[in-house]
Amino acid sequence: MAATGSEKQGATAYYVSTPIYYVNDAPHLGHAYTTVAGDVLTRWHRQRGEKVWYLTGTDEHGQKIMRTAEANDVTPQAWCDKLVEEAWKPLWEHLNIANDDFIRTTEKRHTDRVQEFVQDLYDKGEIYKGGYEGPYCVGCEEYKLPGDLIDGEGEFAGQKLCPVHKKPVELLKEENYFFKLSEYGPKLLEFYAANPGFIQPESARNEVVNFVEQGLQDLSISRSTFDWGVPVPWDDKHVIYVWIDALLNYATAVGYGANQEKFDGTFPADVHLIGKDILRFHSVIWPAMLMAQGLPLPGKVVANGWLMVGGEKMSKSNLTGIKPQDLTSHFGVDAYRWYFLRAIAYGSDGSFSWEDFTARYTSELANDYGNLASRVAAMVGKYFGGALPEATAVGDAERAVQEGLAKAVATADQKIGEELDFQSGILAVFDFVKQVNGYITEQEPWKVAKDTTPEGQARLATILYTAAEALRGVAVLLNAVMPETSQSLWESLGAEESLGALADQKVQDAGAWGILPAGTTVTKGAVLFPRLEEKPA
Ligand code: MSP
């Protein structure tokens, strides 16, 4: 059997992908949600010391892009070039996304290989010519099954609408090339059964299994009514269906057909991060394409829920004008990266509100975390001239903090690194921050400071060492989520000098105790989470 699941042959890289996004418009909060999640996941694995490959990119062919370009009086290529360079790449840079590559489907390294892949399938008898007539949604770039459509109301009364875009579908009739997808149903079901974690969350898996159990239709893989796409190699009156073209990015970007060593060491992806709108493409069509070629299948496909606006999936048309940059200029990039993963359980739908973001920023980031960092640094400065004292009077209270850190590390590593349960992982770290705040409140170092006996000074030293060492652990644990503020805390603890670069601190070692050496110079750095200005009008 060709499909052997997630085992890679001699592979070394932990390979994570985002969807490649349509460039019909600039990125919005929903696109950034998936990309930030992938960045946190890959930074986490890098900080375990693993080799990682994080891929994102843009999907540039198809009717949707072509129509947008036409409406703007430019060629599709010019439109894509402009959007990629002026909107997409700059946003990922702004959000501190550490992707290893950025693939564009109009690049030759991609289009050549797509043609080879499809030609290969044709030569193997997996593709045949046929006719198709059915409702098509340009927003989804997908033929819909009549049963999937909803009845229009108001301006669309009497028409059938796409359930995702809530816009009328178009009835298309074309002569197309078809991929024999219907033959792969039983093999796919067998694969899902043998790999229960392949599709996540559970609800997504159930949906796909039900869908496949009902029987698959063959898939139209070419279009002939427009030409913005990769030509079908044996028949240039057709272009390859944009989804076949797009899914192949996960192979072409890592050397498929071009760099065997790179390909063997990276492919298949360990995790394809997607939104639930594109689940079937990734968990049905993509694995079937790979099976047809005898290529190994991905480790898992993880679907995030939708960011909602007014009860609808956030999209270009209902954004109410909020751009990622509007939020980062108000809350900062790190808080932005943190907020959506903290506030919404990954896999579930969620909404954004200024009020909720503001409340969480103030209580969790500024008060709990930021204040802890600045108080500890201030007290080490005030009582010990900025030199981290030694802990010589460790008792039960300190041991509880040590255990708290070890627990936070274990939980966060499991939740973020393995389960992609970002919310629980982040919560585990913030519970620990609360514990350390409680410890300081109980120990009252400002009172202990008045006791000038050697015992009193030893207690004071122990309390402040414990708090600083706890923060050392927090800086490591939050580095994947909030790299800028973690770096700032790291420097304020003097850890850059005494322990080296933050990125080199292994997350699995972060729960060990006594890492930060006594004598380290602690300074009061910049405020990690400044008080918020008035909300912009
Ligand atoms: N080009 C295809 C994907 C091809 S992948 C081989 C596509 N592009 S898209 O621009 O429409 O982006 C879809 C992805 O953006 C979703 O799957 C999801 O990851 C993200 N999101 C877009 N809007 C979203 C929300 N409102 N909420 C959460 N994620 C959303 O489909």
Boltz pocket constraint, residues with backbone or C-beta under 6 A from the ligand:
constraints:
  - pocket:
      binder: B
      contacts: [[A, 18], [A, 19], [A, 20], [A, 21], [A, 22], [A, 23], [A, 29], [A, 30], [A, 31], [A, 33], [A, 34], [A, 59], [A, 139], [A, 243], [A, 246], [A, 247], [A, 248], [A, 249], [A, 273], [A, 274], [A, 275], [A, 276], [A, 277], [A, 278], [A, 304], [A, 305], [A, 306], [A, 307], [A, 308], [A, 313], [A, 314], [A, 315]]
      max_distance: 6.0
